[in-house]
Amino acid sequence: MPDKDCDCSQCKTAGADVTRGREGRGRYAREIRTRGSRQSSYDSLPPDSPHLTISPWHRAEIDCKEKKWDTPTRRQADDAWIIEHERRMSDLDEKTSNMSINSPRESRQKSRRTSPTSSYERVIEADEVEEPEEMQPTPAKPRAIKMLPYEISEESDKSHSRRRSHKTDRSTQHFMPHYQEAAITPRRRFQKVLAINLPGRTDHHDGLVLAAAVSGIELEFVDGVLGKDVADKVLPPSHVHDLNAGTKGAWRAHMNALSRVVENGWSTAFIIEDDVDWDVRLHQQLQDFALGSDYLLREYRQDTQASASSIQHFLTPETSPYGDDWDVLWLGHCGSCIASPTRTVLFENDETVPEINKISSFDNRERSFMQAYPQHTRVVTRVYDTTCTLAYAVSQRGARALLYELGLQKLNAPFDNMLRDFCEGQSGRGEHKCVTVLPQLFDHHRRAVSPAFDSDISFHPGDVREKATTDNVRWSVRLNMAKLLRGETDYEDQWPDG
């Protein structure tokens, strides 16, 4: 048989032994006989067309056969599915019946307040980003740290090449007591937390990182500045010429922090120094402060005194859980005075406050202002003669005003003294709305080392301390670090009653 042009190489090699379909002996012919009776898909071709014959590869219509559902195998599968469905529904009903009417967050909040219908609960939750109760902690990224109330925006850090950051592992929250898990931690109440730290003070850095981690606080570090690195030409036009190097370095570091707040447009930010300490019950303290601050700001100029028990039914603030229209919230300091007359809010029977004779201030030789109040009372009031900027919050408006007045106009004193004048309207500065608290919520942590190692701004001589301490903080996070890491809750009270 002669080769065909369309033959493949094997057909051409086999020659006459190949059985081609058109000769009636191959698969091609069998397909034609099988499908010959089916309707051609070429109905549009003329009757005499040589291509009228149906292609053997044309997809034929499939004769659908109805599936048999009533088979033993199918019945067995159906029965197994019904049994599994009933078991799951039973488990769901059991879990539902065991659930509390209130969520864990609601139950903890109501247990802390005598009035379950208090609008203060709504004040505390204002602008808070709700997270699922059962959300698993996400793994920490190396070196990143932030803090505070409000929704945290996702901003790029690319513009700050010198920024040092460390993000705490949120999985450490299981070390905290149950009430702190859903607390008003600073991270949830400010848009950002900045921690000022000299790169060379790794001891301060590591201690703060650990304290923030076990407290569920996120921080972002701002590099501290040495006074020798601050050139005279960058100082404001009106400045004191005999400022020491430590004062100039501290001023510039705080200006850098404020500049970052303004640059990023953060509505609020909390700025702390790297050697601060706070109570394990910080969330509870911030709840109280938010209530007092909001009340005080509503009638800022009135000189009245109120008890916290009488102000729990105010409207929810619109811009911040701590109240509207503020410039500075000064929560960590070395001491403050209480003006007379002034506007104050009293939180009595506060178990986080030491007895009056154990409260420390910048001058312990003077009679404590807290002696005018009952034991275990905390006072929220306007800033007056406050010193040391251990921890303070700024609004965007406050940050802009501070950067302009203290950074670009006049440098006439250490930064904390200028902040005090900024709040009180002294030294030619306009008065601003600033709120503080006594005793302070944040204070210096002093390690068991020589006092000479405490500060990089000024020198403090003295003998080596026998033990570490933190003034005015009863359940110190740093002093209870070992217990927190082990998950224990029998915290050491360094200022017990009696």
Secondary structure, 3 states (H helix, E strand, C coil): CCCCCCCCHHHHHHHHHCCCHHHCCCHHHHHHHHHCCCCCCCCCCCCCCCCCCCCCCCCCCCCCCCCCCCCHHHHHHHHHHHHHHHHHHHHHHHHHHHCCCCCHHHHHHHHHCCCCCCCHHHHHHCCCCCCCCCCCCCCCCCCCCCCCCCCCCCCCCCCCCCCEEECCCHHHHHHCCHHHHCCCCHHHCCCCEEEEECCCCHHHHHHHHHHHHHCCCCEEEEECCCHHHCCHHHCCCEECCCCCHHHHHHHHHHHHHHHHHHHHCCCEEEEEECCEECECCHHHHHHHHHHHHHHHHHCCCCCCEEEHHHCCCCCCCCCCCCCCCCCEEEEECCECCCCCCCCEEEECCCCCCCCHHHCCCCCCCCCCHHHHCCCCCEEEEECCCCECCCEEEEEHHHHHHHHHHHHHHEECCCHHHHHHHHHHCCCCCCCCCEEEEECCCEEEEECCCCHHHCCCCCCCCCCCCCCCEECCCCCECCCCHHHHHHCCCCCCCCCCCC
